[in-house]
Amino acid sequence: MVMIGGTMKTTSRFALAAAAGLFVGAMAFTPAKAADLGGDCCADLEERVAELEATTVRKGNRVVSVQLYGQVNRALMFWDDGVDSDVYEVDGDGSGTRIGVRGSGALMSGVEAGYRLEWELQTNDSSDVSQFNHEGDGVKDGIALRQANVYLDGSFGRVTLGQQSSALDGVAQVNLGGTFAVPDSTSVGGFLIRDDNENVTPGFTWGDVIFDGDGGRNNGIRYDSPSLAGFILSAFWGEDDLAQVALRFSKEWNSVRVAAAVGYGLSDPDLKTEGPGAGTGLEGSDDELEWVVGSVSAMHVPTGIFAMFSAHDSELDYEAAGTDDLERSHWYVQAGVNKNWTGMGSTRIFGEYGEHETEGAVAISDGVFDPSFLTGDAEATVIGGGIEQTFDAAATDVYLHVRNYELDGDTPDEYVEQEYEGDAEDLTTVMGGMRVKF
């Protein structure tokens, strides 16, 4: 290092200028030495840089971590309802665009305190678009809150408070194959059902006859036990008297991986509670909804061959006179292979089949019972398949899904002004897109 000797007097402007000139000259003519700042100086500089980086990442304080995460999922969806067809640009609702922040800190020895904030940012949500609206109903367009909670985690398990996944969230969708496809109607929930005369009943959609009983998210408190021999017990209590309990299991034996979940839910759905029949209660009534749901999946790890099975059964007991109880059920199977053949990431190829039955009344008008929206007995069938490719180097998935929806059923004449009877027109969709995680 080049040193500048002598005493610099603050009263001497000439001395200050001369010193500056000497320093600049030395830097210009001795670059190798100028780069050698000495061990102590470098250590101090590196320490300061690390401190600034830590302050930037952990904004607000230095004891609670901050992790930004999310994904963007966009796709082209071709649809054909037997009368019309079109191609929409959509946000894939089965694994929609979202962004979140999460972190944690040590509360005391063996106890961690944490938080999670997550928002959904969807336009043209695939579950909202229809034959007559390529932009959706606007409910999910823009920003919607998915998660806003805090938790304590330790040897006792985890306790979470706030907007969060209920105990039954994901219970119907355990799938070791890792595909995007799920048993419910997330791709076509807003599409109107056409009868065999090519007519539609306003508000009567495929989302009303296809549902897998999964729990969704709600405001409340949740407890998850520690894992014991592969089992985890979860319990949730939330707004609108929503109570759920679930048991999850995962294990691997002799290269065969197994995962399963089963749960029970009970609620008063008059304020659009999550779960099968959500939004179908009569406001201010004593309607009661209860349901059982579960799924199981297995994978042969060396070959990547997998299968999953999902089912649920629910009953909504209407207290209003002259209305039928609503019973809904489904079973669904998916099988395929998940294997990294290319070295770039896993390739998933699968086929799927499911049946969904609805018996009784379905009130659809924003949580308020409307006798113009009732169905009798209906059975919807879903058959499809797809291929998905992961690129690990870019945390990106490219996918192509094909599905066909069929419906057999009728609607009681005494309730419906626009009569729907007999087989409905099939709905076929082809969706191809890309999901990037960060």
Secondary structure as the mmCIF struct_conf table of DSSP 4:
data_model
#
loop_
_struct_conf.conf_type_id
_struct_conf.id
_struct_conf.beg_label_comp_id
_struct_conf.beg_label_asym_id
_struct_conf.beg_label_seq_id
_struct_conf.end_label_comp_id
_struct_conf.end_label_asym_id
_struct_conf.end_label_seq_id
BEND BEND1 GLY A 6 GLY A 6
TURN_TY1_P TURN_TY1_P1 THR A 10 THR A 11
HELX_RH_AL_P HELX_RH_AL_P1 ARG A 13 PHE A 29
HELX_RH_AL_P HELX_RH_AL_P2 PRO A 31 ALA A 35
HELX_RH_AL_P HELX_RH_AL_P3 GLY A 39 VAL A 57
TURN_TY1_P TURN_TY1_P2 ARG A 58 GLY A 60
BEND BEND2 ARG A 62 VAL A 64
STRN STRN1 GLN A 67 ASP A 80
BEND BEND3 GLY A 82 VAL A 83
STRN STRN2 SER A 85 ASP A 91
HELX_RH_3T_P HELX_RH_3T_P1 ASP A 93 SER A 95
STRN STRN3 ARG A 98 MET A 108
TURN_TY1_P TURN_TY1_P3 SER A 109 GLY A 110
STRN STRN4 VAL A 111 GLN A 122
BEND BEND4 THR A 123 ASN A 124
STRN STRN5 ASP A 125 ASP A 125
TURN_TY1_P TURN_TY1_P4 SER A 126 ASP A 128
STRN STRN6 SER A 130 SER A 130
TURN_TY1_P TURN_TY1_P5 GLN A 131 PHE A 132
STRN STRN7 ASN A 133 ASN A 133
TURN_TY1_P TURN_TY1_P6 HIS A 134 GLU A 135
BEND BEND5 GLY A 138 LYS A 140
STRN STRN8 ASP A 141 ASP A 141
STRN STRN9 GLY A 142 GLY A 154
TURN_TY1_P TURN_TY1_P7 SER A 155 PHE A 156
STRN STRN10 GLY A 157 SER A 165
TURN_TY1_P TURN_TY1_P8 ALA A 167 GLY A 170
HELX_RH_3T_P HELX_RH_3T_P2 VAL A 171 GLN A 173
TURN_TY1_P TURN_TY1_P9 LEU A 176 GLY A 177
BEND BEND6 PHE A 180 PHE A 180
BEND BEND7 PRO A 183 ASP A 184
TURN_TY1_P TURN_TY1_P10 THR A 186 GLY A 190
HELX_LH_PP_P HELX_LH_PP_P1 PHE A 191 PHE A 191
STRN STRN11 LEU A 192 ARG A 194
TURN_TY1_P TURN_TY1_P11 ASP A 196 ASN A 197
BEND BEND8 GLU A 198 GLU A 198
STRN STRN12 VAL A 200 THR A 205
HELX_RH_3T_P HELX_RH_3T_P3 TRP A 206 ASP A 208
TURN_TY1_P TURN_TY1_P12 VAL A 209 VAL A 209
STRN STRN13 ARG A 217 ASP A 224
HELX_LH_PP_P HELX_LH_PP_P2 SER A 225 SER A 227
STRN STRN14 LEU A 228 LEU A 228
TURN_TY1_P TURN_TY1_P13 ALA A 229 GLY A 230
STRN STRN15 PHE A 231 GLY A 238
TURN_TY1_P TURN_TY1_P14 GLU A 239 ASP A 241
STRN STRN16 LEU A 242 TRP A 253
TURN_TY1_P TURN_TY1_P15 ASN A 254 SER A 255
STRN STRN17 VAL A 256 SER A 267
HELX_RH_3T_P HELX_RH_3T_P4 PRO A 269 LEU A 271
BEND BEND9 GLU A 274 GLY A 275
TURN_TY1_P TURN_TY1_P16 PRO A 276 GLY A 279
BEND BEND10 GLY A 281 GLY A 281
HELX_LH_PP_P HELX_LH_PP_P3 LEU A 282 LEU A 282
TURN_TY1_P TURN_TY1_P17 GLU A 283 GLY A 284
BEND BEND11 SER A 285 SER A 285
STRN STRN18 GLU A 288 HIS A 300
TURN_TY1_P TURN_TY1_P18 VAL A 301 GLY A 304
STRN STRN19 ILE A 305 ASP A 317
BEND BEND12 ALA A 320 ALA A 320
TURN_TY1_P TURN_TY1_P19 ALA A 321 GLY A 322
HELX_LH_PP_P HELX_LH_PP_P4 ASP A 324 ASP A 325
STRN STRN20 LEU A 326 LYS A 339
BEND BEND13 THR A 342 GLY A 345
STRN STRN21 THR A 347 GLU A 359
BEND BEND14 GLY A 360 GLY A 360
BEND BEND15 SER A 365 SER A 365
TURN_TY1_P TURN_TY1_P20 ASP A 366 GLY A 367
BEND BEND16 VAL A 368 VAL A 368
TURN_TY1_P TURN_TY1_P21 PRO A 371 SER A 372
BEND BEND17 PHE A 373 PHE A 373
BEND BEND18 ASP A 377 ASP A 377
STRN STRN22 ALA A 378 PHE A 391
HELX_RH_3T_P HELX_RH_3T_P5 ASP A 392 ALA A 394
TURN_TY1_P TURN_TY1_P22 ALA A 395 ALA A 395
STRN STRN23 THR A 396 GLY A 409
TURN_TY1_P TURN_TY1_P23 ASP A 413 TYR A 415
BEND BEND19 GLU A 417 GLN A 418
BEND BEND20 GLY A 422 GLY A 422
HELX_LH_PP_P HELX_LH_PP_P5 ASP A 423 ASP A 426
STRN STRN24 LEU A 427 LYS A 437
#
